[in-house]
Amino acid sequence: MVEYGLPKEKEKLLVEMTDLMEQAETLYEADDYELLPEIFSRIAEISRKIGDFETAEHFNQRAKEIRAQLMTRNAPAEPEILIDGRHKPSALKSLPVTRHSTTPTPINQSTSKKMEASFSKKLQRIRALSDLIVTKQTAIHLEHPDLLQRKIDTAISWFLDSSEKDARKFIGFFDPFQIVENMSIEDLESILRKLNRKGRSALKKELILQVYEEIQSNYINSPELKAQFSNPIAYCGYLLYSNPNFEHYFTKFDFISKNEMLNIFTDFCADTQLQAYDLSTNEQFPWDLYLSKKGIINKTGVAILLNGYEVMYSYEKALEKLLMGTDYCNWKFLITTPLGALKIGLNRLLNDIAAIDAWLYVIDPFHGVIYSLVKGRDSSTIEKQKENELKNSLQFPLRPLDTQRKFSKYTFDKKFQDKPKRYAIFGKNSYPTQPVSLELVDNDLLNLQYLLFIHKRKGMRLFSMNWTTESPDTDLISGLISAIDSFGSSFSNSKGLKEIQYGGSTIFFADGNHVKSCLFLKTSPSPRLKELLTFALNYWESRFENEIINFNGNVAPFTKRQSESIHLLNEIFLHEHKIHS
């Protein structure tokens, strides 16, 4: 006997697939797409079973695309699982399901052809519908960031409006909102974990919004936080600063090299017709700069520069040195950075500067801005002999005075000039983040070649890195290490060795407690590079202290952390710039 119609297994699959397609249409009409990925995944699975691989691939791809788009809107990350071809009950909703008899009606050949034709038309319609959904979701996805940005702006407005005073009338050295916006997705997720909220999104802006919402909720619901922080912006800022993993976001507001600070402030002085002289290498006097302004009555001053790395051990001495300047000149200047002000404490800094009648400037490298917080008063105790002694020690000005030329690339903040109460450590900063590239920094970048760290007692290489596109000259480096090794025990005491010409390169040396650094350069190092090398070595030694102290000739511990060393030293020397040969 000949049996007409579809095989029973295929018939069951087509019936189930028809159910799924009807559900998909219902969901589409309701503009509700959350369960569509699982429906399309099941359609793809059935298509594979009946041998229609092209259809299977189509719906499988559409399921992936819609699922990815839904995830950016905080949809569940995983679809509902299908077991034995049946939907698990959804916690979100119940779908209207068209129920078919579990016992198929016998189908003859004519009915079978009609069923297959009807099914084919429905399948074509659902395929077109799936394409339309992806297109529509893509449009929603593209509009989504704009909607998120509006929500973020609203959240920031809450922070500003919730301050005791009008936060819009203040300027913050550190803008927590700019810091958050510059964070990686991983760091944003770590903040949310610390705040006991599990953030998950493919969109960075969604994570930013979640961070603001959680900080807002914490502040509103915590009397302790309100008592500790005068406003939610300060709480947000200190929350970020207290996390050691976020240190690099704050070092952007500082300089490693005082020479770099000196050049920036000297450019600013030249634009304001202040003649600047370098005292940083003058062992007779304790200041960094001597300043002179000609006028009806000539004025002079001395300046000390403090970056964020040295304020903790140099601040008190700096105040003492400035106070000494009272006998030598009219004015006293302290120039620091946002990180320096943060570590000292702004209220303490302002009180200390007022107590010695000094001027206070803050140089902000992250925004490329110079802030004038306090205008000092003239000294009334100048001793003529000391004044002349200082003037006679001067060599030549660092910049010519030229009214037709502008030296400084930094913006000078005139809006709040000499209004210290208008500044805050943490607050909204209307200046864009635009680090300024200086010619001296660019020249240093082009000068860098290789860096070696050598164990002083063993004479063995612990770490090396290459900043050029060319492979390092291994013979040259091996020859240097051999030469150093030939010094034997005297090498550990060779602190007099600072700079040599070797193999066509200039090599500058710096000594740490246990390690000697060798910086290979194309030409002699600038004062800035000398500072960076000393800082880099000391910082690297502190990070690898245990490995260095316990070093027995096995370099594996240093090799294991090589990527960490490279990242650390690039941060110091390159300032996130890239070198081009």
VEXROTI-240780 format. One line per field, with one value per residue (C-alpha): residue in three letters; x, y, z. Coordinates in nm, 2 decimals, padded with zeros to 4 digits. Layout:
N
resn [ALA | ...];
px [X | ...];
py [Y | ...];
pz [Z | ...];
END
This chain:
581
resn [MET | VAL | GLU | TYR | GLY | LEU | PRO | LYS | GLU | LYS | GLU | LYS | LEU | LEU | VAL | GLU | MET | THR | ASP | LEU | MET | GLU | GLN | ALA | GLU | THR | LEU | TYR | GLU | ALA | ASP | ASP | TYR | GLU | LEU | LEU | PRO | GLU | ILE | PHE | SER | ARG | ILE | ALA | GLU | ILE | SER | ARG | LYS | ILE | GLY | ASP | PHE | GLU | THR | ALA | GLU | HIS | PHE | ASN | GLN | ARG | ALA | LYS | GLU | ILE | ARG | ALA | GLN | LEU | MET | THR | ARG | ASN | ALA | PRO | ALA | GLU | PRO | GLU | ILE | LEU | ILE | ASP | GLY | ARG | HIS | LYS | PRO | SER | ALA | LEU | LYS | SER | LEU | PRO | VAL | THR | ARG | HIS | SER | THR | THR | PRO | THR | PRO | ILE | ASN | GLN | SER | THR | SER | LYS | LYS | MET | GLU | ALA | SER | PHE | SER | LYS | LYS | LEU | GLN | ARG | ILE | ARG | ALA | LEU | SER | ASP | LEU | ILE | VAL | THR | LYS | GLN | THR | ALA | ILE | HIS | LEU | GLU | HIS | PRO | ASP | LEU | LEU | GLN | ARG | LYS | ILE | ASP | THR | ALA | ILE | SER | TRP | PHE | LEU | ASP | SER | SER | GLU | LYS | ASP | ALA | ARG | LYS | PHE | ILE | GLY | PHE | PHE | ASP | PRO | PHE | GLN | ILE | VAL | GLU | ASN | MET | SER | ILE | GLU | ASP | LEU | GLU | SER | ILE | LEU | ARG | LYS | LEU | ASN | ARG | LYS | GLY | ARG | SER | ALA | LEU | LYS | LYS | GLU | LEU | ILE | LEU | GLN | VAL | TYR | GLU | GLU | ILE | GLN | SER | ASN | TYR | ILE | ASN | SER | PRO | GLU | LEU | LYS | ALA | GLN | PHE | SER | ASN | PRO | ILE | ALA | TYR | CYS | GLY | TYR | LEU | LEU | TYR | SER | ASN | PRO | ASN | PHE | GLU | HIS | TYR | PHE | THR | LYS | PHE | ASP | PHE | ILE | SER | LYS | ASN | GLU | MET | LEU | ASN | ILE | PHE | THR | ASP | PHE | CYS | ALA | ASP | THR | GLN | LEU | GLN | ALA | TYR | ASP | LEU | SER | THR | ASN | GLU | GLN | PHE | PRO | TRP | ASP | LEU | TYR | LEU | SER | LYS | LYS | GLY | ILE | ILE | ASN | LYS | THR | GLY | VAL | ALA | ILE | LEU | LEU | ASN | GLY | TYR | GLU | VAL | MET | TYR | SER | TYR | GLU | LYS | ALA | LEU | GLU | LYS | LEU | LEU | MET | GLY | THR | ASP | TYR | CYS | ASN | TRP | LYS | PHE | LEU | ILE | THR | THR | PRO | LEU | GLY | ALA | LEU | LYS | ILE | GLY | LEU | ASN | ARG | LEU | LEU | ASN | ASP | ILE | ALA | ALA | ILE | ASP | ALA | TRP | LEU | TYR | VAL | ILE | ASP | PRO | PHE | HIS | GLY | VAL | ILE | TYR | SER | LEU | VAL | LYS | GLY | ARG | ASP | SER | SER | THR | ILE | GLU | LYS | GLN | LYS | GLU | ASN | GLU | LEU | LYS | ASN | SER | LEU | GLN | PHE | PRO | LEU | ARG | PRO | LEU | ASP | THR | GLN | ARG | LYS | PHE | SER | LYS | TYR | THR | PHE | ASP | LYS | LYS | PHE | GLN | ASP | LYS | PRO | LYS | ARG | TYR | ALA | ILE | PHE | GLY | LYS | ASN | SER | TYR | PRO | THR | GLN | PRO | VAL | SER | LEU | GLU | LEU | VAL | ASP | ASN | ASP | LEU | LEU | ASN | LEU | GLN | TYR | LEU | LEU | PHE | ILE | HIS | LYS | ARG | LYS | GLY | MET | ARG | LEU | PHE | SER | MET | ASN | TRP | THR | THR | GLU | SER | PRO | ASP | THR | ASP | LEU | ILE | SER | GLY | LEU | ILE | SER | ALA | ILE | ASP | SER | PHE | GLY | SER | SER | PHE | SER | ASN | SER | LYS | GLY | LEU | LYS | GLU | ILE | GLN | TYR | GLY | GLY | SER | THR | ILE | PHE | PHE | ALA | ASP | GLY | ASN | HIS | VAL | LYS | SER | CYS | LEU | PHE | LEU | LYS | THR | SER | PRO | SER | PRO | ARG | LEU | LYS | GLU | LEU | LEU | THR | PHE | ALA | LEU | ASN | TYR | TRP | GLU | SER | ARG | PHE | GLU | ASN | GLU | ILE | ILE | ASN | PHE | ASN | GLY | ASN | VAL | ALA | PRO | PHE | THR | LYS | ARG | GLN | SER | GLU | SER | ILE | HIS | LEU | LEU | ASN | GLU | ILE | PHE | LEU | HIS | GLU | HIS | LYS | ILE | HIS | SER];
px [00.00 | 00.14 | 00.13 | 00.09 | 00.18 | 00.47 | 00.66 | 00.51 | 00.83 | 00.87 | 00.50 | 00.53 | 00.83 | 00.65 | 00.35 | 00.58 | 00.76 | 00.43 | 00.34 | 00.68 | 00.63 | 00.28 | 00.43 | 00.70 | 00.43 | 00.24 | 00.55 | 00.64 | 00.30 | 00.33 | 00.68 | 00.81 | 01.13 | 01.28 | 01.18 | 01.24 | 01.60 | 01.50 | 01.21 | 01.44 | 01.70 | 01.44 | 01.33 | 01.69 | 01.72 | 01.40 | 01.52 | 01.85 | 01.65 | 01.44 | 01.75 | 01.69 | 02.04 | 02.01 | 01.70 | 01.87 | 02.17 | 01.94 | 01.74 | 02.04 | 02.22 | 01.91 | 01.88 | 02.24 | 02.19 | 01.87 | 02.01 | 02.32 | 02.11 | 01.88 | 02.18 | 02.28 | 01.94 | 01.99 | 01.80 | 01.88 | 02.22 | 02.11 | 01.79 | 01.54 | 01.65 | 01.44 | 01.41 | 01.29 | 01.16 | 00.93 | 00.96 | 01.05 | 00.79 | 00.92 | 00.95 | 00.89 | 00.56 | 00.33 | 00.31 | -00.02 | 00.04 | -00.17 | -00.23 | -00.23 | -00.35 | -00.08 | -00.22 | -00.18 | -00.47 | -00.38 | -00.27 | -00.30 | -00.08 | -00.30 | -00.33 | 00.04 | 00.12 | -00.12 | 00.04 | 00.39 | 00.29 | 00.12 | 00.41 | 00.65 | 00.46 | 00.46 | 00.83 | 00.91 | 00.70 | 00.87 | 01.22 | 01.13 | 00.99 | 01.32 | 01.51 | 01.28 | 01.32 | 01.70 | 01.68 | 01.44 | 01.65 | 01.96 | 01.79 | 01.69 | 02.04 | 02.19 | 01.95 | 02.02 | 02.34 | 02.17 | 01.90 | 02.16 | 02.36 | 02.05 | 02.00 | 02.37 | 02.34 | 02.03 | 02.23 | 02.52 | 02.27 | 02.14 | 02.50 | 02.54 | 02.20 | 02.24 | 02.55 | 02.52 | 02.63 | 02.58 | 02.84 | 02.82 | 02.99 | 03.30 | 03.57 | 03.71 | 04.07 | 03.95 | 03.62 | 03.48 | 03.25 | 03.54 | 03.74 | 03.45 | 03.39 | 03.76 | 03.75 | 03.75 | 03.45 | 03.64 | 03.70 | 03.34 | 03.23 | 03.47 | 03.32 | 02.97 | 03.10 | 03.24 | 02.90 | 02.74 | 02.57 | 02.64 | 02.67 | 02.65 | 02.61 | 02.78 | 02.75 | 02.99 | 02.74 | 02.50 | 02.77 | 02.85 | 02.48 | 02.46 | 02.77 | 02.61 | 02.28 | 02.44 | 02.66 | 02.35 | 02.15 | 02.43 | 02.47 | 02.09 | 02.04 | 02.36 | 02.36 | 02.73 | 02.83 | 02.64 | 02.82 | 03.16 | 03.12 | 02.96 | 02.82 | 02.78 | 03.05 | 03.31 | 03.19 | 03.21 | 03.56 | 03.70 | 03.54 | 03.74 | 04.06 | 04.05 | 04.07 | 04.45 | 04.36 | 04.25 | 04.57 | 04.66 | 04.35 | 04.48 | 04.84 | 04.72 | 04.67 | 05.04 | 05.40 | 05.68 | 05.94 | 05.98 | 06.17 | 05.85 | 05.66 | 05.94 | 05.92 | 05.54 | 05.54 | 05.83 | 05.63 | 05.34 | 05.56 | 05.70 | 05.35 | 05.28 | 05.61 | 05.78 | 06.14 | 06.23 | 06.58 | 06.66 | 06.78 | 06.71 | 07.08 | 07.21 | 07.34 | 07.37 | 07.00 | 06.71 | 06.45 | 06.36 | 06.30 | 06.38 | 06.13 | 06.16 | 05.90 | 06.00 | 05.77 | 05.75 | 05.86 | 06.05 | 05.93 | 06.12 | 06.02 | 06.13 | 05.93 | 05.93 | 05.76 | 05.62 | 05.46 | 05.23 | 05.51 | 05.72 | 05.47 | 05.44 | 05.81 | 05.90 | 05.60 | 05.70 | 06.05 | 05.92 | 05.72 | 06.03 | 06.23 | 05.97 | 05.96 | 06.34 | 06.27 | 06.12 | 06.47 | 06.57 | 06.27 | 05.92 | 05.72 | 05.71 | 05.54 | 05.44 | 05.35 | 05.19 | 04.96 | 04.60 | 04.75 | 04.98 | 04.68 | 04.48 | 04.76 | 04.82 | 04.45 | 04.31 | 04.21 | 04.54 | 04.72 | 04.53 | 04.58 | 04.95 | 05.00 | 04.80 | 05.01 | 05.34 | 05.18 | 05.27 | 05.12 | 04.97 | 04.94 | 04.82 | 04.93 | 04.68 | 04.83 | 04.51 | 04.32 | 04.61 | 04.52 | 04.70 | 04.49 | 04.58 | 04.44 | 04.61 | 04.77 | 05.05 | 05.16 | 05.49 | 05.76 | 05.85 | 06.17 | 06.40 | 06.77 | 06.95 | 07.27 | 07.09 | 06.88 | 07.20 | 07.37 | 07.08 | 07.07 | 07.45 | 07.42 | 07.18 | 07.31 | 07.06 | 06.68 | 06.50 | 06.28 | 06.31 | 06.03 | 05.85 | 05.51 | 05.45 | 05.50 | 05.30 | 05.50 | 05.25 | 05.03 | 04.84 | 04.51 | 04.52 | 04.19 | 04.09 | 03.73 | 03.82 | 04.16 | 04.27 | 03.93 | 04.04 | 03.70 | 03.58 | 03.81 | 03.75 | 03.95 | 03.65 | 03.39 | 03.27 | 03.54 | 03.42 | 03.76 | 03.79 | 04.05 | 04.33 | 04.68 | 04.92 | 05.22 | 05.54 | 05.84 | 06.07 | 05.85 | 05.84 | 06.22 | 06.26 | 06.03 | 06.24 | 06.56 | 06.46 | 06.61 | 06.66 | 06.64 | 06.83 | 06.80 | 07.11 | 07.15 | 07.44 | 07.59 | 07.54 | 07.60 | 07.31 | 07.03 | 06.69 | 06.49 | 06.52 | 06.29 | 06.31 | 06.13 | 06.25 | 06.11 | 06.45 | 06.58 | 06.82 | 07.19 | 07.24 | 07.62 | 07.63 | 07.41 | 07.61 | 07.93 | 07.81 | 07.70 | 08.04 | 08.22 | 08.01 | 08.07 | 08.44 | 08.43 | 08.35 | 08.26 | 08.35 | 08.04 | 07.81 | 08.00 | 08.03 | 07.79 | 08.02 | 07.94 | 07.66 | 07.70 | 07.91 | 07.93 | 07.92 | 07.86 | 07.71 | 07.47 | 07.47 | 07.41 | 07.29 | 07.31 | 07.10 | 07.15 | 06.89 | 06.94 | 07.01 | 06.98 | 07.16 | 06.97 | 07.12 | 06.92 | 07.03 | 06.97 | 07.05 | 07.18 | 07.26 | 06.96 | 06.76 | 06.71 | 06.36 | 06.48 | 06.73 | 06.45 | 06.23 | 06.50 | 06.57 | 06.20 | 06.14 | 06.42 | 06.31 | 05.95 | 06.04 | 06.26 | 05.97 | 05.74 | 05.99 | 06.15 | 06.10 | 06.23 | 06.54 | 06.63 | 06.59 | 06.76 | 06.99 | 07.06 | 06.72 | 06.55 | 06.22 | 06.04 | 06.11 | 06.03 | 05.69 | 05.60 | 05.75 | 05.43 | 05.37 | 05.72 | 05.66 | 05.33 | 05.47 | 05.77 | 05.57 | 05.34 | 05.64 | 05.85 | 05.59 | 05.29 | 05.07 | 05.24 | 05.37 | 05.72 | 05.77 | 06.12];
py [00.00 | 00.34 | 00.61 | 00.96 | 01.28 | 01.40 | 01.17 | 01.20 | 01.33 | 01.61 | 01.69 | 01.74 | 01.96 | 02.18 | 02.21 | 02.33 | 02.56 | 02.71 | 02.77 | 02.95 | 03.17 | 03.27 | 03.36 | 03.56 | 03.76 | 03.82 | 03.95 | 04.17 | 04.33 | 04.40 | 04.56 | 04.31 | 04.14 | 03.98 | 03.62 | 03.65 | 03.52 | 03.20 | 03.16 | 03.21 | 02.98 | 02.70 | 02.77 | 02.73 | 02.41 | 02.27 | 02.38 | 02.18 | 01.87 | 01.89 | 01.95 | 02.32 | 02.45 | 02.78 | 02.87 | 02.74 | 02.97 | 03.27 | 03.24 | 03.15 | 03.47 | 03.68 | 03.54 | 03.64 | 03.99 | 04.06 | 03.91 | 04.13 | 04.44 | 04.36 | 04.32 | 04.68 | 04.77 | 04.56 | 04.27 | 03.93 | 03.82 | 03.46 | 03.35 | 03.11 | 02.75 | 02.52 | 02.17 | 01.89 | 02.14 | 02.31 | 02.66 | 02.68 | 02.91 | 03.27 | 03.47 | 03.78 | 03.70 | 03.43 | 03.41 | 03.35 | 03.01 | 02.86 | 02.51 | 02.23 | 01.88 | 01.65 | 01.38 | 01.49 | 01.44 | 01.19 | 01.40 | 01.28 | 01.39 | 01.69 | 01.82 | 01.77 | 01.99 | 02.26 | 02.25 | 02.28 | 02.57 | 02.75 | 02.68 | 02.81 | 03.14 | 03.18 | 03.10 | 03.36 | 03.62 | 03.54 | 03.56 | 03.90 | 03.99 | 03.88 | 04.11 | 04.40 | 04.35 | 04.36 | 04.68 | 04.83 | 04.73 | 04.87 | 05.21 | 05.19 | 05.09 | 05.39 | 05.63 | 05.47 | 05.65 | 05.99 | 05.89 | 05.76 | 06.09 | 06.28 | 06.06 | 06.10 | 06.48 | 06.47 | 06.27 | 06.52 | 06.80 | 06.63 | 06.62 | 06.99 | 07.09 | 06.89 | 07.07 | 07.31 | 07.60 | 07.64 | 07.40 | 07.57 | 07.87 | 07.67 | 07.50 | 07.16 | 07.07 | 06.71 | 06.67 | 06.33 | 06.32 | 06.36 | 06.09 | 05.85 | 05.92 | 05.84 | 05.51 | 05.17 | 04.94 | 04.71 | 04.99 | 05.10 | 04.75 | 04.73 | 05.05 | 04.89 | 04.57 | 04.78 | 04.95 | 04.61 | 04.65 | 04.41 | 04.62 | 04.45 | 04.62 | 04.63 | 05.01 | 05.22 | 05.50 | 05.26 | 05.16 | 05.53 | 05.60 | 05.30 | 05.44 | 05.78 | 05.62 | 05.40 | 05.69 | 05.91 | 05.64 | 05.58 | 05.95 | 06.01 | 05.71 | 05.75 | 06.02 | 05.92 | 06.01 | 06.34 | 06.42 | 06.33 | 06.50 | 06.84 | 06.74 | 06.43 | 06.55 | 06.54 | 06.19 | 06.07 | 06.22 | 06.06 | 05.73 | 05.72 | 05.85 | 05.60 | 05.31 | 05.24 | 05.07 | 05.41 | 05.59 | 05.64 | 05.85 | 06.10 | 06.10 | 06.26 | 06.57 | 06.59 | 06.60 | 06.37 | 06.61 | 06.95 | 07.07 | 07.03 | 07.24 | 07.50 | 07.54 | 07.57 | 07.83 | 08.02 | 08.04 | 08.18 | 08.44 | 08.55 | 08.62 | 08.83 | 09.02 | 08.85 | 08.77 | 08.43 | 08.29 | 07.93 | 07.88 | 07.50 | 07.42 | 07.71 | 07.55 | 07.88 | 07.94 | 07.71 | 07.82 | 07.70 | 08.04 | 08.40 | 08.64 | 09.01 | 09.25 | 09.60 | 09.89 | 10.23 | 10.03 | 09.71 | 09.39 | 09.07 | 08.73 | 08.37 | 08.06 | 07.69 | 07.42 | 07.11 | 06.82 | 06.57 | 06.31 | 06.53 | 06.73 | 06.47 | 06.51 | 06.85 | 07.07 | 07.19 | 07.27 | 07.45 | 07.69 | 07.75 | 07.83 | 08.06 | 08.24 | 08.29 | 08.47 | 08.76 | 08.90 | 08.87 | 09.00 | 09.14 | 08.83 | 08.46 | 08.20 | 07.84 | 07.65 | 07.31 | 07.07 | 06.94 | 06.62 | 06.83 | 07.03 | 06.71 | 06.55 | 06.87 | 06.95 | 07.27 | 07.44 | 07.37 | 07.49 | 07.82 | 07.89 | 07.82 | 08.04 | 08.32 | 08.30 | 08.37 | 08.63 | 08.42 | 08.38 | 08.04 | 07.89 | 07.54 | 07.40 | 07.15 | 06.93 | 06.73 | 07.03 | 07.25 | 07.53 | 07.75 | 07.86 | 08.16 | 08.11 | 08.36 | 08.70 | 08.75 | 09.07 | 09.26 | 09.19 | 09.48 | 09.33 | 09.31 | 09.33 | 09.52 | 09.31 | 08.98 | 09.12 | 09.22 | 08.89 | 08.70 | 08.93 | 08.90 | 08.52 | 08.53 | 08.42 | 08.48 | 08.48 | 08.17 | 08.35 | 08.69 | 08.94 | 08.99 | 09.15 | 09.03 | 08.66 | 08.42 | 08.15 | 07.96 | 07.68 | 07.67 | 07.85 | 08.10 | 08.09 | 08.45 | 08.37 | 08.29 | 08.45 | 08.52 | 08.40 | 08.10 | 08.02 | 07.95 | 07.65 | 07.30 | 06.97 | 06.79 | 06.97 | 07.04 | 07.16 | 07.33 | 07.31 | 07.02 | 06.75 | 06.84 | 06.76 | 07.00 | 06.87 | 07.07 | 07.08 | 06.96 | 06.65 | 06.58 | 06.61 | 06.37 | 06.11 | 06.11 | 06.08 | 05.75 | 05.42 | 05.15 | 05.10 | 04.85 | 04.77 | 04.59 | 04.43 | 04.62 | 04.34 | 04.06 | 04.27 | 04.09 | 04.23 | 04.23 | 04.40 | 04.58 | 04.75 | 04.90 | 05.22 | 05.22 | 05.02 | 04.87 | 04.57 | 04.66 | 04.60 | 04.29 | 04.31 | 04.66 | 04.58 | 04.26 | 04.45 | 04.71 | 04.44 | 04.27 | 04.59 | 04.66 | 04.31 | 04.36 | 04.63 | 04.35 | 04.47 | 04.83 | 04.85 | 04.88 | 05.19 | 05.35 | 05.64 | 05.88 | 05.73 | 05.94 | 05.96 | 05.80 | 05.77 | 05.41 | 05.24 | 05.55 | 05.61 | 05.83 | 05.63 | 05.80 | 05.62 | 05.65 | 05.46 | 05.30 | 05.11 | 04.77 | 04.85 | 05.06 | 05.20 | 05.26 | 05.48 | 05.46 | 05.79 | 05.93 | 06.25 | 06.38 | 06.37 | 06.68 | 06.77 | 06.63 | 06.29 | 06.28 | 06.34 | 06.07 | 05.81 | 05.87 | 05.86 | 05.55 | 05.36 | 05.43 | 05.35 | 05.03 | 04.92 | 04.99 | 04.77 | 04.48 | 04.52 | 04.16 | 04.01 | 04.24 | 04.17 | 03.79 | 03.79 | 03.48 | 03.50 | 03.37 | 03.64 | 03.45 | 03.66 | 03.97 | 03.80 | 03.69 | 04.06 | 04.20 | 04.34 | 04.52 | 04.68 | 04.78 | 04.95 | 05.12 | 05.26 | 05.37 | 05.56 | 05.75 | 05.81 | 05.83 | 05.99 | 05.78 | 05.92 | 05.69 | 05.71 | 05.72 | 05.66];
pz [00.00 | -00.10 | 00.18 | 00.05 | 00.23 | 00.45 | 00.68 | 01.03 | 01.19 | 00.94 | 00.97 | 01.34 | 01.29 | 01.03 | 01.27 | 01.55 | 01.31 | 01.20 | 01.57 | 01.61 | 01.31 | 01.43 | 01.77 | 01.60 | 01.41 | 01.73 | 01.91 | 01.61 | 01.60 | 01.97 | 01.92 | 02.18 | 02.06 | 02.38 | 02.30 | 01.92 | 01.94 | 02.11 | 01.86 | 01.56 | 01.71 | 01.73 | 01.38 | 01.27 | 01.46 | 01.30 | 00.95 | 01.00 | 01.09 | 00.78 | 00.57 | 00.49 | 00.59 | 00.41 | 00.61 | 00.93 | 00.87 | 00.80 | 01.12 | 01.33 | 01.22 | 01.28 | 01.63 | 01.71 | 01.57 | 01.76 | 02.08 | 02.06 | 02.00 | 02.29 | 02.52 | 02.46 | 02.61 | 02.92 | 02.79 | 02.95 | 02.83 | 02.76 | 02.58 | 02.73 | 02.67 | 02.46 | 02.59 | 02.36 | 02.12 | 02.38 | 02.53 | 02.90 | 03.07 | 03.05 | 03.37 | 03.16 | 02.99 | 02.86 | 02.49 | 02.31 | 02.15 | 01.87 | 01.98 | 01.72 | 01.77 | 01.89 | 01.67 | 01.31 | 01.07 | 00.79 | 00.49 | 00.13 | -00.15 | -00.25 | 00.10 | 00.15 | -00.15 | -00.03 | 00.32 | 00.18 | -00.04 | 00.25 | 00.47 | 00.21 | 00.18 | 00.56 | 00.58 | 00.32 | 00.51 | 00.84 | 00.68 | 00.55 | 00.89 | 01.06 | 00.82 | 00.90 | 01.28 | 01.25 | 01.04 | 01.29 | 01.59 | 01.43 | 01.39 | 01.76 | 01.85 | 01.66 | 01.84 | 02.17 | 02.26 | 02.21 | 02.46 | 02.70 | 02.67 | 02.77 | 03.07 | 03.16 | 03.13 | 03.36 | 03.61 | 03.61 | 03.65 | 03.97 | 04.10 | 04.03 | 04.17 | 04.48 | 04.60 | 04.89 | 04.67 | 04.30 | 04.17 | 03.83 | 03.97 | 04.07 | 03.88 | 03.98 | 03.92 | 03.89 | 03.71 | 03.82 | 03.52 | 03.28 | 03.46 | 03.44 | 03.07 | 03.01 | 03.19 | 03.03 | 03.03 | 03.27 | 03.52 | 03.50 | 03.58 | 03.87 | 04.02 | 04.00 | 04.16 | 04.45 | 04.48 | 04.49 | 04.16 | 03.87 | 03.56 | 03.23 | 02.89 | 02.56 | 02.56 | 02.77 | 02.82 | 02.98 | 03.24 | 03.29 | 03.37 | 03.60 | 03.79 | 03.84 | 03.94 | 04.20 | 04.34 | 04.36 | 04.54 | 04.79 | 04.87 | 04.91 | 05.14 | 05.36 | 05.64 | 05.70 | 05.34 | 05.36 | 05.69 | 05.54 | 05.20 | 05.15 | 04.81 | 04.59 | 04.35 | 04.62 | 04.72 | 04.36 | 04.32 | 04.64 | 04.56 | 04.24 | 04.40 | 04.69 | 04.44 | 04.38 | 04.05 | 03.92 | 04.00 | 03.63 | 03.58 | 03.83 | 03.72 | 03.40 | 03.61 | 03.70 | 03.57 | 03.65 | 03.54 | 03.71 | 03.40 | 03.20 | 03.46 | 03.46 | 03.08 | 03.08 | 03.36 | 03.19 | 02.87 | 03.06 | 03.23 | 02.90 | 02.77 | 03.08 | 03.04 | 03.34 | 03.27 | 03.40 | 03.51 | 03.59 | 03.95 | 03.96 | 03.90 | 04.12 | 04.43 | 04.61 | 04.62 | 04.70 | 04.44 | 04.09 | 03.92 | 03.96 | 03.81 | 03.71 | 03.59 | 03.47 | 03.52 | 03.69 | 04.00 | 03.91 | 04.08 | 04.14 | 04.28 | 04.34 | 04.26 | 04.37 | 04.16 | 04.33 | 04.13 | 04.29 | 04.34 | 04.57 | 04.77 | 05.05 | 05.14 | 05.00 | 05.08 | 05.43 | 05.31 | 05.01 | 05.24 | 05.44 | 05.13 | 05.00 | 05.34 | 05.30 | 04.97 | 05.17 | 05.22 | 04.86 | 04.65 | 04.64 | 04.55 | 04.63 | 04.40 | 04.46 | 04.15 | 04.18 | 04.00 | 04.06 | 04.21 | 04.43 | 04.55 | 04.61 | 04.82 | 05.03 | 05.06 | 04.91 | 05.23 | 05.39 | 05.08 | 05.06 | 05.43 | 05.41 | 05.11 | 05.27 | 05.58 | 05.39 | 05.15 | 04.84 | 04.50 | 04.41 | 04.06 | 03.95 | 03.62 | 03.48 | 03.20 | 03.15 | 03.03 | 02.93 | 03.17 | 03.42 | 03.72 | 03.94 | 04.28 | 04.51 | 04.44 | 04.69 | 04.86 | 04.83 | 05.09 | 05.31 | 05.45 | 05.14 | 05.23 | 04.96 | 05.00 | 04.96 | 04.67 | 04.48 | 04.57 | 04.40 | 04.09 | 04.04 | 04.03 | 03.73 | 03.39 | 03.11 | 03.08 | 02.96 | 02.72 | 02.54 | 02.61 | 02.29 | 02.28 | 01.93 | 02.01 | 02.22 | 02.39 | 02.60 | 02.45 | 02.78 | 02.84 | 03.13 | 03.33 | 03.37 | 03.47 | 03.83 | 03.85 | 04.21 | 04.34 | 04.55 | 04.69 | 04.33 | 04.30 | 04.43 | 04.42 | 04.27 | 04.06 | 03.71 | 03.47 | 03.16 | 02.99 | 02.74 | 02.81 | 02.57 | 02.68 | 02.53 | 02.33 | 02.40 | 02.16 | 02.43 | 02.49 | 02.12 | 02.09 | 02.39 | 02.22 | 01.91 | 02.11 | 02.29 | 02.18 | 02.44 | 02.81 | 03.03 | 03.40 | 03.53 | 03.87 | 04.03 | 04.23 | 03.97 | 03.66 | 03.49 | 03.28 | 03.46 | 03.20 | 02.87 | 02.62 | 02.28 | 02.16 | 01.80 | 01.51 | 01.46 | 01.65 | 01.92 | 01.85 | 02.06 | 02.01 | 02.14 | 02.44 | 02.52 | 02.48 | 02.73 | 02.98 | 02.94 | 02.99 | 03.30 | 03.42 | 03.39 | 03.65 | 03.90 | 04.24 | 04.17 | 03.94 | 04.24 | 04.35 | 04.01 | 04.08 | 03.91 | 03.57 | 03.43 | 03.05 | 02.78 | 02.41 | 02.31 | 01.97 | 01.81 | 02.10 | 02.40 | 02.71 | 03.03 | 03.36 | 03.68 | 04.00 | 04.23 | 04.55 | 04.37 | 04.00 | 03.75 | 03.45 | 03.11 | 02.87 | 02.51 | 02.32 | 01.98 | 02.14 | 02.49 | 02.73 | 02.81 | 03.18 | 03.15 | 03.03 | 03.32 | 03.57 | 03.40 | 03.41 | 03.78 | 03.86 | 03.64 | 03.81 | 04.16 | 04.08 | 03.90 | 04.20 | 04.44 | 04.23 | 04.20 | 04.54 | 04.65 | 04.32 | 04.33 | 04.69 | 04.64 | 04.30 | 04.26 | 03.89 | 03.77 | 03.56 | 03.53 | 03.79 | 03.58 | 03.25 | 03.40 | 03.47 | 03.15 | 03.02 | 03.35 | 03.32 | 02.96 | 03.04 | 03.35 | 03.16 | 02.86 | 03.09 | 03.23 | 02.91 | 02.64 | 02.81 | 02.59 | 02.28 | 02.00 | 01.86 | 01.49 | 01.35];
END
